[in-house]
Amino acid sequence: MTALLLELSDDLYEPIKQQALKKHEKPEQLVIELLRQLFEKPKTETDDFLQLAGCIHSDIADVSGNHDFYLGQAIKNDQ
């Protein structure tokens, strides 16, 4: 295990301290938990969009190649 010393401003440390108190944890434990969440499974916008792949059926066969055109048309029609 490696030790890491952090210097935090009061405005950053106070919310960490308050949240740790609510969870009956030490601030150090909360920071470690948050770092684990950050690095264990990074979530990207791409993940969200890939969940939609294949869920819409359309007669338009060239959406993947001309998606910018169709988005532009949709925006134009909404104005």
C-alpha positions as a Markdown table, in Angstrom:
| # | Residue | x | y | z |
|---|---|---|---|---|
| 1 | Met | 0.0 | 0.0 | 0.0 |
| 2 | Thr | 1.2 | 3.5 | -0.8 |
| 3 | Ala | 0.5 | 6.5 | 1.4 |
| 4 | Leu | -0.6 | 9.8 | -0.1 |
| 5 | Leu | -0.6 | 13.1 | 1.7 |
| 6 | Leu | -3.1 | 15.7 | 0.4 |
| 7 | Glu | -3.4 | 19.3 | 1.4 |
| 8 | Leu | -7.0 | 20.5 | 0.9 |
| 9 | Ser | -8.5 | 23.9 | 1.3 |
| 10 | Asp | -11.1 | 24.3 | 4.0 |
| 11 | Asp | -13.9 | 24.8 | 1.4 |
| 12 | Leu | -13.0 | 21.4 | -0.1 |
| 13 | Tyr | -12.4 | 19.5 | 3.1 |
| 14 | Glu | -15.5 | 20.6 | 5.0 |
| 15 | Pro | -18.0 | 18.9 | 2.7 |
| 16 | Ile | -15.9 | 15.7 | 2.8 |
| 17 | Lys | -15.8 | 15.9 | 6.5 |
| 18 | Gln | -19.6 | 16.4 | 6.8 |
| 19 | Gln | -20.4 | 13.6 | 4.4 |
| 20 | Ala | -18.0 | 11.3 | 6.3 |
| 21 | Leu | -19.7 | 12.2 | 9.6 |
| 22 | Lys | -23.1 | 11.3 | 8.1 |
| 23 | Lys | -21.8 | 7.9 | 7.0 |
| 24 | His | -20.0 | 7.3 | 10.3 |
| 25 | Glu | -16.6 | 7.1 | 8.5 |
| 26 | Lys | -13.3 | 8.9 | 8.6 |
| 27 | Pro | -12.8 | 11.5 | 5.9 |
| 28 | Glu | -9.9 | 9.5 | 4.6 |
| 29 | Gln | -12.2 | 6.5 | 4.1 |
| 30 | Leu | -14.7 | 8.6 | 2.2 |
| 31 | Val | -12.0 | 9.9 | -0.1 |
| 32 | Ile | -10.8 | 6.4 | -0.8 |
| 33 | Glu | -14.3 | 5.2 | -1.5 |
| 34 | Leu | -14.9 | 8.1 | -4.0 |
| 35 | Leu | -11.6 | 7.5 | -5.7 |
| 36 | Arg | -12.5 | 3.8 | -6.1 |
| 37 | Gln | -15.8 | 4.7 | -7.6 |
| 38 | Leu | -14.1 | 7.1 | -10.0 |
| 39 | Phe | -11.6 | 4.5 | -11.3 |
| 40 | Glu | -13.3 | 1.2 | -11.0 |
| 41 | Lys | -15.9 | 1.7 | -13.8 |
| 42 | Pro | -15.5 | 4.9 | -15.6 |
| 43 | Lys | -18.8 | 5.9 | -17.1 |
| 44 | Thr | -18.8 | 7.7 | -20.4 |
| 45 | Glu | -21.5 | 9.2 | -22.6 |
| 46 | Thr | -20.7 | 6.6 | -25.1 |
| 47 | Asp | -21.8 | 3.9 | -22.7 |
| 48 | Asp | -25.2 | 5.5 | -22.5 |
| 49 | Phe | -25.6 | 5.8 | -26.2 |
| 50 | Leu | -24.5 | 2.2 | -26.9 |
| 51 | Gln | -27.3 | 1.0 | -24.7 |
| 52 | Leu | -29.7 | 2.5 | -27.3 |
| 53 | Ala | -28.1 | 0.7 | -30.2 |
| 54 | Gly | -30.5 | -1.5 | -32.1 |
| 55 | Cys | -33.6 | -0.4 | -30.1 |
| 56 | Ile | -35.1 | 1.8 | -32.8 |
| 57 | His | -36.3 | 0.4 | -36.1 |
| 58 | Ser | -36.6 | 2.6 | -39.1 |
| 59 | Asp | -37.0 | 2.4 | -42.9 |
| 60 | Ile | -34.1 | 4.9 | -43.2 |
| 61 | Ala | -31.1 | 2.8 | -44.0 |
| 62 | Asp | -28.4 | 5.5 | -44.1 |
| 63 | Val | -28.8 | 7.0 | -40.6 |
| 64 | Ser | -25.3 | 5.9 | -39.4 |
| 65 | Gly | -23.6 | 7.5 | -42.4 |
| 66 | Asn | -25.8 | 10.7 | -42.6 |
| 67 | His | -26.7 | 11.3 | -39.0 |
| 68 | Asp | -25.4 | 14.9 | -39.1 |
| 69 | Phe | -27.8 | 15.6 | -42.0 |
| 70 | Tyr | -30.8 | 14.1 | -40.2 |
| 71 | Leu | -30.0 | 15.9 | -36.9 |
| 72 | Gly | -29.7 | 19.2 | -38.8 |
| 73 | Gln | -33.0 | 18.6 | -40.5 |
| 74 | Ala | -34.6 | 17.8 | -37.1 |
| 75 | Ile | -33.2 | 21.0 | -35.5 |
| 76 | Lys | -34.3 | 23.0 | -38.5 |
| 77 | Asn | -37.9 | 21.6 | -38.3 |
| 78 | Asp | -38.1 | 22.4 | -34.6 |
| 79 | Gln | -37.4 | 26.1 | -35.1 |
